Amino acid sequence: MTAVDQLHYLQGTELAALVRTKEVSPVEATKAQLERIAALDDELGSYAMVLADRALAQASRAEEEVVAGRIRGPLHGVPVAVKDLVDVADVPTRAGMPIRSEAIAAADSTVTARLQAAGAVILGKLNLTEGAFSAYHPTLRAPLNPWDHGRYAGVSSSGSGVAVAAGLCYGAIGSDTGGSIRFPSAANGVTGVKPTWGRVSRHGVAELAATLDHVGPMCRSAADAAAMLQVIAGSDRADPTAAREPVPDLVGAAGQPVKGLRIGVDSDWIHTDVDDPTAAGVDHTVAVLASLGAEIVEIRFPDPRAVVATWFDLCAVQAAIAHEATFPARREGYGQALVDLLDRGRALTGMEYQRMILARADFSGRLAAVFDAADLLVMPAMAFVTPPVDLLAELAGPDRSRLRKFTVPFNMSGSPTITLPSGFSPDDVPTAVQLVARHFDEAALVRAAAAFQSETTWHRRHPPGL
C-alpha cells in the first residue's frame, strides 16, 4: 500500500476509495492522523480526548477486512471523531463540563455504534462549549480557528469544525440546538448538515434542549456529509423520538444533477442587514445552481422574529430539565452562561412556555407552506463574515438576534439544512451559504450542495500553513 501526498486533506470519500483499492491502508491513514494531531492540536485545541490505542485497533480490523474483501460501507477505514457529548463506551462524556469528568459511558451511543459498524475509525472526542450552550467553561480553553486564531471558531461544535478544517479528522459528529453545526461550519470553511429533527438518533448524546437538539455530520464536502449521514441516520428502538421515515440513498443523491430543482430566494430577507461578502457568496451560489439547470423562484420567507426572540427561553426550560440532576445542587461547578440559562428556565411559567410553543407552531406551519413553491431555500448561515472574537458580541447584537436570525428558525421548525463554503472575503476569511429543505429531504440538500461543489473549489481550500 502506498502513501498519498497531502493525505490529511483528502475528502473522506476519496480516502475510502483508496482504502477499497488498497492504495492506502486504514492503519497508514490512522497513524498519519494521530501524528498530525500530536503535532498541531496542542495549539489548536480541537480534541478533548484522543483515543489512539482504540483507533489503531479499529484501523487494524478495518485493514484485515479490506484484505479479506469485506467492505462495510462508504466510511470503511476512514478516521473520524465525535463531539464530546456523544457516548463512546468506557470513556468519559464530559460535554464541556468539568463536573462530568468522571461520567464514564457504559455503552456506545447509537451514532458511535453505527459509525463503528460501518468500519469508521474513531480517533477521539472533540471539544465543545459547556453543556453545548454558548460559552466554554471558564476552566477550559476554546479551540482556535485555523484560518485566523483571533477569529470566532463557532459555538458548541467548534472542536468539530476546527478538527475537520485543520486536517485532524476526515469528518466529525456535531450537534446543533441553535446553530452549533452551522456556525463552526461557516467559521472554519467546512460542510455541515443539520438533519431533520429525529432523522438521527439522540440515544447516548448528552442533552441541551431535547426538542431543539439535532445531531449531524461536519465534513470537507457534501459528498462526505452524505456518506456520513447515510451511516448514522435512521430509526432506533433506543430512541423513541428517532424518526421512522426511510433513509433515502443520500450517497447516490450527491451525484444527481440539479436540473429542475426549485431554489427559493427571498431577496429582501437574504440581503437585509447582511454584510457584502456574505451576500455575494449567497448570490454566487444561486448563480451557479441556476447555471446547472436549477429553477430560481422568488418566495416570501415567513417572519421569524417571534421564534428567534423566544428561542432562548424555550431552550432554557428544556435545558433546566436536562440538568435537573446536577443543577442547582452543583451550581458552583457551572460557568456563568449556563447558570444564567438554567436559572431562566427554572423561573419561567407554564403560560409563558405555552406562548413559545404557539409561536413555534405558527412559524413552522408558515415555513412548511413555502415548500409548496420551492424544493430548497437559500440564505446565509451567518449575517456577517466570521469576526474577530472580540467583535462578535458587537456584531451579534445585545441579544445575539443578528447571529441567530438565519439558524434558530430551523431548530424551531426542525428543518434540515446544509452549510457550505461559498467564497472568501477580501481578507481571506471563508464565507458560507445555507440551504434549507422540507422535512426529511436531506437528499435534496446534498444533491444541490454537491452539484455546487462540483463547479467550485471553495471547499478544497485549506488554512494556510497547515
Wavefront OBJ file of the C-alpha trace (Angstrom):
o trace
v 0.000 0.000 0.000
v 1.378 3.402 -0.949
v 1.287 6.804 0.693
v -0.538 9.737 -0.875
v 0.660 13.340 -0.795
v -1.478 15.597 1.399
v -3.272 12.535 2.743
v -4.737 14.552 5.607
v -6.645 16.891 3.268
v -8.316 14.242 1.161
v -12.065 14.102 1.401
v -13.312 11.163 3.416
v -14.938 9.611 0.358
v -11.655 9.964 -1.549
v -9.769 8.204 1.220
v -12.416 5.468 1.345
v -11.934 4.843 -2.383
v -8.171 4.488 -1.882
v -8.772 2.110 1.013
v -11.064 -0.053 -1.141
v -8.422 -0.313 -3.870
v -5.694 -0.963 -1.252
v -3.693 2.126 -2.280
v -3.849 3.421 1.293
v -4.316 1.269 4.358
v -6.600 2.244 7.261
v -3.641 1.806 9.613
v -1.486 4.136 7.499
v -4.232 6.775 7.411
v -4.920 6.490 11.143
v -1.252 6.720 12.124
v -0.880 9.786 9.917
v -3.861 11.431 11.586
v -2.601 10.656 15.090
v 0.811 12.100 14.207
v -0.798 15.235 12.830
v -2.987 15.651 15.925
v 0.115 15.302 18.122
v 1.945 17.923 16.044
v -0.810 20.532 15.732
v -3.536 20.162 18.304
v -1.670 21.356 21.367
v -2.023 24.775 19.731
v -5.443 24.398 18.068
v -7.155 22.616 20.968
v -9.826 20.776 18.993
v -9.611 17.430 20.813
v -10.863 16.810 24.330
v -9.506 13.265 24.228
v -7.501 11.252 21.695
v -8.241 7.514 21.708
v -5.054 6.432 19.960
v -4.870 2.773 21.022
v -8.549 2.172 20.316
v -8.294 3.913 16.936
v -5.284 1.821 15.872
v -7.087 -1.369 16.892
v -10.141 -0.374 14.855
v -7.908 0.549 11.903
v -6.178 -2.833 12.094
v -9.534 -4.634 11.990
v -10.651 -2.481 9.063
v -7.437 -3.331 7.212
v -7.884 -7.051 7.812
v -11.383 -6.800 6.371
v -10.122 -4.964 3.279
v -7.564 -7.697 2.664
v -10.360 -10.257 3.067
v -12.504 -8.389 0.547
v -15.072 -7.199 3.061
v -16.031 -3.516 2.889
v -18.591 -2.453 5.472
v -19.729 0.786 3.839
v -18.745 4.213 2.473
v -16.643 5.069 5.557
v -14.689 1.833 5.827
v -11.245 2.601 7.252
v -11.876 6.360 7.420
v -10.695 8.092 10.644
v -13.381 10.359 12.126
v -14.090 11.938 15.510
v -17.132 12.704 17.650
v -18.133 15.707 19.707
v -17.596 15.056 23.404
v -21.272 14.861 24.212
v -21.569 11.619 22.234
v -21.046 8.469 24.295
v -18.099 6.236 23.468
v -18.062 3.175 25.694
v -15.673 3.154 28.661
v -14.514 6.769 28.341
v -15.972 9.946 29.869
v -18.646 12.002 28.146
v -17.708 15.385 29.579
v -19.924 17.603 27.418
v -17.571 20.507 28.114
v -18.376 20.317 31.834
v -15.709 19.669 34.497
v -18.384 18.229 36.801
v -18.805 15.390 34.281
v -15.111 14.470 34.183
v -15.842 11.040 35.675
v -19.050 10.390 33.688
v -17.832 7.162 32.087
v -20.142 5.931 29.316
v -21.348 2.374 29.883
v -22.028 1.841 26.190
v -21.662 3.497 22.807
v -24.256 5.974 21.621
v -26.272 4.851 18.613
v -24.269 7.241 16.424
v -20.936 5.854 17.648
v -22.115 2.276 17.222
v -23.295 2.944 13.666
v -20.037 4.619 12.674
v -18.030 1.686 14.002
v -20.346 -0.850 12.388
v -19.709 0.913 9.068
v -15.958 0.445 9.502
v -15.098 4.018 10.518
v -12.198 4.580 12.907
v -12.942 6.769 15.953
v -9.887 8.955 16.614
v -11.262 10.652 19.700
v -13.659 13.168 21.187
v -13.811 16.841 20.292
v -14.102 19.917 22.471
v -17.324 21.868 22.895
v -18.828 24.693 24.881
v -20.140 23.933 28.361
v -23.174 21.696 28.065
v -23.291 22.549 24.318
v -24.555 26.056 25.111
v -22.907 29.357 24.206
v -19.618 29.602 26.111
v -16.716 27.449 27.209
v -16.434 26.688 30.904
v -14.029 29.239 32.423
v -11.521 26.500 33.315
v -11.370 25.168 29.731
v -9.843 26.773 26.640
v -11.736 27.256 23.413
v -10.318 25.818 20.163
v -8.607 28.232 17.789
v -9.875 28.964 14.298
v -7.166 27.507 11.992
v -7.727 30.246 9.388
v -7.039 33.017 11.896
v -6.525 32.304 15.590
v -8.060 35.614 16.545
v -11.399 34.861 14.873
v -14.526 33.126 16.136
v -14.427 29.352 15.683
v -18.154 28.803 16.151
v -20.193 27.771 19.165
v -20.552 24.364 20.691
v -19.313 22.176 17.819
v -16.241 24.377 17.410
v -13.883 21.470 18.134
v -15.530 19.528 15.322
v -15.219 22.414 12.868
v -11.585 23.111 13.735
v -10.545 19.450 13.519
v -12.134 18.930 10.094
v -10.734 22.192 8.703
v -7.220 21.561 10.013
v -6.973 18.021 8.647
v -7.179 16.347 12.074
v -10.026 14.001 11.081
v -11.895 13.261 7.850
v -15.286 14.016 9.329
v -16.819 14.750 12.697
v -20.090 14.480 14.541
v -21.545 17.774 15.724
v -24.808 18.847 17.288
v -26.974 21.896 16.713
v -29.520 23.439 19.087
v -29.434 26.988 17.760
v -26.647 26.989 15.176
v -23.841 24.848 16.555
v -23.244 22.837 13.402
v -23.755 25.828 11.133
v -21.676 28.473 12.940
v -18.485 26.368 13.150
v -19.024 25.048 9.625
v -19.220 28.623 8.368
v -16.364 29.887 10.542
v -13.972 27.074 9.624
v -14.890 26.656 5.957
v -16.343 23.128 6.162
v -19.612 21.488 5.137
v -22.127 20.599 7.842
v -25.581 19.030 7.791
v -28.174 19.706 10.466
v -30.624 16.921 9.621
v -34.349 16.968 10.213
v -35.091 16.682 13.918
v -35.365 12.969 14.617
v -33.523 11.838 11.475
v -30.507 10.882 13.642
v -30.940 9.141 16.989
v -30.046 11.131 20.099
v -29.591 7.980 22.200
v -26.349 8.336 24.149
v -25.968 12.030 23.305
v -25.918 14.481 26.215
v -28.905 16.789 26.002
v -29.100 20.567 25.909
v -32.707 21.034 24.792
v -34.453 17.849 23.713
v -36.794 19.176 21.017
v -34.179 21.548 19.580
v -31.113 19.281 19.541
v -30.048 17.907 16.144
v -27.089 15.531 15.614
v -25.269 15.622 12.283
v -22.021 15.385 10.298
v -19.376 18.032 9.659
v -17.086 17.191 6.748
v -14.939 18.509 3.898
v -17.637 18.157 1.248
v -21.294 17.488 0.656
v -20.397 14.036 -0.693
v -18.647 13.233 2.593
v -21.569 14.571 4.612
v -23.962 12.419 2.590
v -21.860 9.323 3.277
v -21.633 10.050 6.994
v -25.322 10.863 7.326
v -26.190 7.695 5.396
v -24.432 5.698 8.113
v -25.819 7.411 11.219
v -29.420 8.181 10.165
v -32.495 6.071 10.738
v -34.941 4.807 13.326
v -33.707 3.497 16.646
v -35.517 1.428 19.249
v -33.361 3.031 21.931
v -34.703 6.494 20.993
v -38.476 6.635 20.571
v -38.157 10.155 19.111
v -35.972 8.950 16.238
v -37.987 9.192 13.032
v -39.219 6.043 11.314
v -39.148 7.569 7.822
v -36.938 5.508 5.482
v -33.495 6.937 4.822
v -33.039 7.535 1.084
v -29.880 6.871 -0.925
v -28.032 10.002 0.149
v -24.730 8.928 -1.394
v -26.474 8.489 -4.740
v -28.313 11.791 -4.362
v -24.986 13.609 -4.002
v -24.207 12.631 -7.604
v -27.527 13.638 -9.150
v -27.934 16.731 -11.366
v -29.982 19.677 -10.133
v -31.836 20.428 -13.355
v -35.440 21.245 -12.448
v -34.798 21.603 -8.715
v -36.652 24.706 -7.468
v -34.461 27.050 -5.409
v -36.445 29.558 -3.366
v -34.941 33.004 -2.829
v -36.335 35.831 -0.716
v -34.133 38.652 -1.999
v -35.104 41.053 0.769
v -34.547 38.537 3.562
v -31.115 37.382 2.404
v -29.748 40.874 1.793
v -31.183 42.895 4.686
v -28.613 43.536 7.429
v -26.179 41.092 5.767
v -22.615 42.171 5.009
v -21.389 42.396 1.415
v -19.051 39.359 1.282
v -21.724 37.101 2.776
v -24.420 38.378 0.402
v -22.030 37.946 -2.529
v -21.478 34.310 -1.527
v -25.218 33.663 -1.483
v -25.705 35.334 -4.857
v -22.797 33.326 -6.265
v -24.385 30.087 -5.049
v -27.705 30.963 -6.671
v -25.964 31.821 -9.941
v -24.012 28.539 -10.014
v -27.103 26.439 -9.282
v -29.051 28.327 -11.949
v -26.269 27.689 -14.476
v -26.613 23.979 -13.708
v -30.318 23.998 -14.539
v -31.968 24.691 -11.198
v -35.068 26.871 -11.354
v -34.803 30.023 -9.234
v -38.142 31.097 -7.751
v -38.888 34.152 -5.638
v -40.506 33.282 -2.315
v -41.524 35.178 0.811
v -39.838 33.851 3.928
v -42.169 33.877 6.953
v -41.320 36.451 9.625
v -39.022 34.602 12.067
v -38.663 37.332 14.686
v -41.042 35.758 17.187
v -39.303 32.369 17.166
v -35.855 33.953 17.251
v -36.939 36.020 20.253
v -38.416 33.045 22.112
v -35.673 30.502 21.334
v -33.568 31.358 24.398
v -36.447 30.844 26.810
v -37.594 27.640 25.119
v -34.047 26.309 25.243
v -33.778 27.403 28.878
v -36.802 25.420 30.042
v -35.674 22.273 28.264
v -32.082 22.666 29.469
v -33.324 23.022 33.043
v -34.937 19.593 32.680
v -31.770 18.132 31.145
v -29.654 19.394 34.076
v -32.146 18.681 36.841
v -29.920 16.033 38.457
v -26.987 18.423 38.958
v -28.456 21.927 38.907
v -28.907 23.803 41.170
v -27.392 21.210 43.530
v -23.937 21.656 41.971
v -24.288 25.269 40.860
v -20.721 26.090 41.902
v -19.380 23.740 39.214
v -21.161 25.576 36.375
v -19.970 28.536 34.306
v -21.968 31.748 34.323
v -23.501 31.499 30.834
v -25.025 28.103 31.547
v -26.102 29.185 35.053
v -27.987 32.119 33.556
v -29.720 29.842 31.053
v -30.770 27.311 33.689
v -31.936 29.939 36.173
v -34.076 31.465 33.444
v -35.558 28.099 32.531
v -36.492 27.307 36.124
v -38.158 30.712 36.548
v -40.478 30.647 33.520
v -44.164 29.840 33.983
v -46.291 27.307 32.175
v -48.233 30.093 30.478
v -45.033 31.657 29.174
v -43.905 28.294 27.865
v -47.218 27.756 26.082
v -46.849 31.079 24.274
v -43.487 29.875 22.990
v -44.997 26.614 21.797
v -47.712 28.502 19.908
v -45.206 30.859 18.275
v -43.121 27.871 17.242
v -46.087 26.025 15.751
v -47.239 29.129 13.874
v -43.816 29.716 12.299
v -43.333 26.034 11.460
v -46.650 25.898 9.647
v -45.908 29.040 7.662
v -42.474 27.713 6.695
v -43.886 24.352 5.582
v -46.191 26.189 3.176
v -43.208 27.856 1.479
v -42.103 24.447 0.218
v -45.197 24.259 -1.934
v -43.337 26.612 -4.271
v -39.713 25.566 -3.709
v -37.662 22.449 -3.033
v -34.855 24.310 -1.301
v -34.331 27.738 0.234
v -31.000 29.550 0.030
v -29.698 32.095 2.557
v -26.644 32.900 4.680
v -25.639 30.800 7.671
v -24.465 33.962 9.436
v -25.258 37.566 8.601
v -21.584 38.505 8.596
v -18.159 37.103 7.810
v -16.591 35.287 10.768
v -15.448 38.133 13.027
v -12.576 38.529 15.461
v -13.631 37.058 18.804
v -13.574 40.481 20.477
v -16.045 41.880 17.918
v -18.532 39.019 17.994
v -20.783 40.444 20.716
v -20.941 43.813 18.954
v -21.858 42.268 15.583
v -24.273 39.721 17.042
v -26.281 42.385 18.888
v -27.083 42.635 22.594
v -29.459 39.644 22.439
v -27.459 37.828 19.730
v -30.507 38.026 17.470
v -28.411 39.065 14.471
v -26.210 35.994 14.925
v -29.186 33.655 15.318
v -31.530 35.069 12.661
v -30.555 32.517 9.989
v -30.089 29.497 12.260
v -32.586 29.439 15.135
v -35.690 29.398 12.888
v -34.716 25.954 11.602
v -34.144 24.495 15.062
v -37.588 25.740 15.972
v -39.096 24.178 12.832
v -36.896 21.062 12.883
v -35.990 21.621 9.226
v -32.880 20.080 7.635
v -30.112 22.380 6.432
v -26.665 22.165 4.883
v -23.984 24.830 5.337
v -21.059 25.003 2.931
v -18.268 27.364 1.847
v -19.365 29.948 -0.716
v -16.236 32.027 -1.213
v -13.823 34.248 0.667
v -13.924 37.789 1.951
v -11.342 40.352 0.763
v -9.217 39.497 3.832
v -9.301 35.749 3.044
v -11.919 34.661 5.563
v -14.297 31.870 4.414
v -17.892 32.856 3.673
v -20.749 30.380 3.866
v -24.173 29.703 2.438
v -27.039 27.689 3.915
v -29.583 25.579 2.041
v -32.830 24.536 3.752
v -35.185 21.717 2.711
v -38.580 20.371 3.707
v -38.586 17.764 6.455
v -36.731 14.539 5.618
v -35.494 15.794 2.255
v -31.784 15.711 3.068
v -31.367 14.146 -0.376
v -32.208 17.485 -2.000
v -29.690 19.240 0.247
v -26.749 17.024 -0.642
v -27.803 16.924 -4.290
v -27.652 20.709 -4.630
v -24.607 21.187 -2.403
v -22.587 18.513 -4.206
v -23.543 19.994 -7.571
v -22.349 23.424 -6.403
v -19.096 21.907 -5.141
v -18.576 20.089 -8.457
v -18.377 23.520 -10.109
v -16.421 25.379 -7.417
v -13.318 24.785 -5.306
v -14.073 26.769 -2.149
v -14.415 23.578 -0.116
v -10.961 22.446 -1.273
v -9.136 25.452 0.137
v -7.393 24.877 3.442
v -5.993 27.077 6.234
v -2.593 28.479 5.225
v 0.453 26.994 6.889
v -1.264 23.748 7.873
l 1 2 3 4 5 6 7 8 9 10 11 12 13 14 15 16 17 18 19 20 21 22 23 24 25 26 27 28 29 30 31 32 33 34 35 36 37 38 39 40 41 42 43 44 45 46 47 48 49 50 51 52 53 54 55 56 57 58 59 60 61 62 63 64 65 66 67 68 69 70 71 72 73 74 75 76 77 78 79 80 81 82 83 84 85 86 87 88 89 90 91 92 93 94 95 96 97 98 99 100 101 102 103 104 105 106 107 108 109 110 111 112 113 114 115 116 117 118 119 120 121 122 123 124 125 126 127 128 129 130 131 132 133 134 135 136 137 138 139 140 141 142 143 144 145 146 147 148 149 150 151 152 153 154 155 156 157 158 159 160 161 162 163 164 165 166 167 168 169 170 171 172 173 174 175 176 177 178 179 180 181 182 183 184 185 186 187 188 189 190 191 192 193 194 195 196 197 198 199 200 201 202 203 204 205 206 207 208 209 210 211 212 213 214 215 216 217 218 219 220 221 222 223 224 225 226 227 228 229 230 231 232 233 234 235 236 237 238 239 240 241 242 243 244 245 246 247 248 249 250 251 252 253 254 255 256 257 258 259 260 261 262 263 264 265 266 267 268 269 270 271 272 273 274 275 276 277 278 279 280 281 282 283 284 285 286 287 288 289 290 291 292 293 294 295 296 297 298 299 300 301 302 303 304 305 306 307 308 309 310 311 312 313 314 315 316 317 318 319 320 321 322 323 324 325 326 327 328 329 330 331 332 333 334 335 336 337 338 339 340 341 342 343 344 345 346 347 348 349 350 351 352 353 354 355 356 357 358 359 360 361 362 363 364 365 366 367 368 369 370 371 372 373 374 375 376 377 378 379 380 381 382 383 384 385 386 387 388 389 390 391 392 393 394 395 396 397 398 399 400 401 402 403 404 405 406 407 408 409 410 411 412 413 414 415 416 417 418 419 420 421 422 423 424 425 426 427 428 429 430 431 432 433 434 435 436 437 438 439 440 441 442 443 444 445 446 447 448 449 450 451 452 453 454 455 456 457 458 459 460 461 462 463 464 465 466
